[in-house]
Amino acid sequence: MKKRVFILGLLAALFCLGGCEKEAEYTASAGASSPVVKEVTMAVVGDIMVHDYQYNEAYDAATDTYNFMHNFQDVKRFFEGYDFVIGNLELTFGGTDRPYSSYPCFNTPDSFLDAVKDAGFNLLTTANNHSMDTGAQGVLRTLSLLDEYGIDHVGTYASQEERDQIYTKEVNGITFAFVSATYGTNGIPVPEDYLVNRLEDPQFLADISRAQEMADIVVVMPHMGNEYETYPRDVFVEWADKMFEAGADIVLASHPHVLQPMEYRQVDHGDGVHDGFIIYSLGNFISSQTTPPRNASIVLHITVEQTADYTPNVKEVSFVPIWTQFRNAANEDHFMVRSVYEMITLPESERYDVVRPKDYQRLLEIHEETACFLLDRDIPLEEIQEEYVFPKP
């Protein structure tokens, strides 16, 4: 598709096929001259998990229900207006036939999806090492519930027919394809191959190549890496290289539960050299893993553009440092994802009405573990920002 669109773009430039009337913005980068005719934005987060601390806090004994709606109220503004809001759903909805549980096998109350939907998520990867935590029926029930909530999903499937279909979506005139797979399922057998995509299955790279023929931009979401390590090992860099070679434009990885570096990649899939992007681990979005650095993460923003010559490109990447608050100022369990900037810049007169003193000190560390780490430079607190642009080399 990319080659066909590229040729059509050249024809359109020659004959002005439908392009003369288009309104066009112009890139703000220095020296840019091609009008931007299409643009798509993505907001991406890492692991979405619910441990027992979280569902115990959400439980209302009076009604025998669970309410998670407060979890994302402070950060859902970072999702508003984005074309894709993406996360890694690292849990299952196995239902009430079995007890709710967390590690090592996650079975989460269905009402957690109320908070996920309210936050604005519209696409989740479901391929991870916890996909099979409640068995094959848990995989199927999770997918059915996501469908009921109108949330798209990739990585686990209810049938071979569904697994063989590459998920594509056209947004603002740009066609995206999403492919997802996991390194494994914690040793839990997968009775049908189609249930869970796996990285070592030759079909995974073949799917990326198929997706490249079907879409302008291919986004791959692998579940890989070593837990709690802040830099990817060579084997995972090599895996990423294979994904780009197969046709990936953007790679959004997860599993380590901590942030790992990100970088731009120069890619060419027959449509001209353009900027791709990878982040080796997005860390935790929400969980009960509150020990450093597992409670530090980001909301990643990616802007993809397609110019008049029809070459797709990662135009800009930026990120918002976030923190999962475990306890409120009264030292009560209260899980909320917070903006690091907002918490650090609270007036001193209000600060300890919101966070505990030791959590404020932790926030100062998270500033180092997110902004300074990802940008690879010191950022004095006087220069702290809510969102940082990741510069191109």
Residue, then its C-alpha position, 0 to 999 in steps of 0.5 A: m500500500k505504501k508504494r501505491v500511495f507514494i506513486l499516487g502522491l506523485l500523480a496527484a502532484l503532477f495533475c493536482l488530483g483533488g489536491c488543489e482545494k485542500e487546506a494545508e498546514y506547513t511544518a514548523s521545522a526549519g527549512a521545511s517546505s512540504p505542506v502537511v496534508k494529514e496528521v494523526t496523534m497518539a497518546v500511549v502508556g505502559d502497563i495497566m495492572v490491578h493488584d489486590y491493593q487496588y481492588n481492595e481500595a476500590y471495594d464498597a462493602a455497602t453495595d458490594t461493588y468496585n469503583f475505580m473511577h478516581n484512578f485516572q481523573d488527573v491524567k485523562r486530560f493528556f488523552e483528550g483530543y488524541d486519535f489513538v489512546i493506547g495501553n497494555l492491558e496486563l490483566t484478565f477479566g475472568g469473571t466471578d466464577r473464581p476469586y479476584s486475584s493479582y500476581p501471579c494470576f490476575n483476575t480483575p473486577d469488570s468495573f475497572l473497564d469503566a475507568v479505562k473507558d472514561a479515561g479515553f482508551n480506545l486501543l489496548t494490546t492484550a498480548n503479554n505474559h499474563s494473557m492466560d492467567t484465567g485460562a482460555q475462557g479468561v482470554l475469550r471473556t476479556l475480549s468479549l468485555l472489551d468489545e462490549y465497552g467499544i475498546d479495540h484490541v490486538g494480540t489475543y484472539a477468539s478464533q483463527e479467522e480473527r487472528d489472521q486479520i491485521y488490525t487496520k484503521e484509517v484516521n485523517g486519511i492515514t492508514f495504521a496497522f497494529v501488530s502485537a505479541t508476547y515473549g510468553t505466558n508465564g509457562i501457562p499452556v496456550p491450547e490454541d495457537y490463535l489465542v495469544n500472539r508470540l514473538e518467536d512464532p515466525q508468523f509474527l514478523a510475517d504479520i509485520s510484513r503483511a501489515q506494511e503492505m496494507a498500511d501507511i504506518v505500522v505500529v508494533m507492540p511487543h511484550m519483551g525485555n527483562e523486568y526492572e532493568t532500565y536498559p534493553r539487553d542486546v537481544f531485545v535491540e536485535w528483536a527491535d531491529k528485526m521488527f523494523e526490517a520487517g516493516a515496522d515504523i513505530v515500536l512501543a514495547s512493554h514488560p520491564h515495568v520500568l522506563q527504558p530509553m527511546e530513540y528515533r530510527q531511520v526507516d525505509h520500506g520502499d516509500g522513502v527514508h523517514d523517521g521511525f521511533i521506538i521506546y524499549s519499555l513504557g513502564n507501568f501506567i498503574s499498578s501496586q508496584t510502588t517501589p522505585p522506579r516502578n511507580a515512575s512512568i510517562v504518557l507518550h505523545i506521538t504525532v505522525e504526519q503525511t506530507a504532499d509527497y505521501t511519505p509517512n513520518v514521525k513528526e514529533v514525540s513528547f512525554v509527560p512524566i507521571w507517578t502512581q500515588f499509592r496513599n493520600a496525604a492522610n496515609e490511606d490507600h488511594f490509587m491515582v495517576r498524577s502529573v509529576y509537574e503538577m505535584i512538584t509545583l503545588p504551592e507549599s501551602e497546599r502540597y501536604d494536603v495532597v501528598r505525604p512528605k516522603d512522596y514529595q521527595r519521591l516525586l523529585e526522584i521521579h523527575e530525574e528518573t523520567a525527564c532527565f533519564l529520557l532526555d539524557r541531561d540534567i534539568p534543574l527544578e527551576e526548568i521543570q515542565e509538564e511535557y517535554v519534546f524528545p528532540k530529533p538527532 
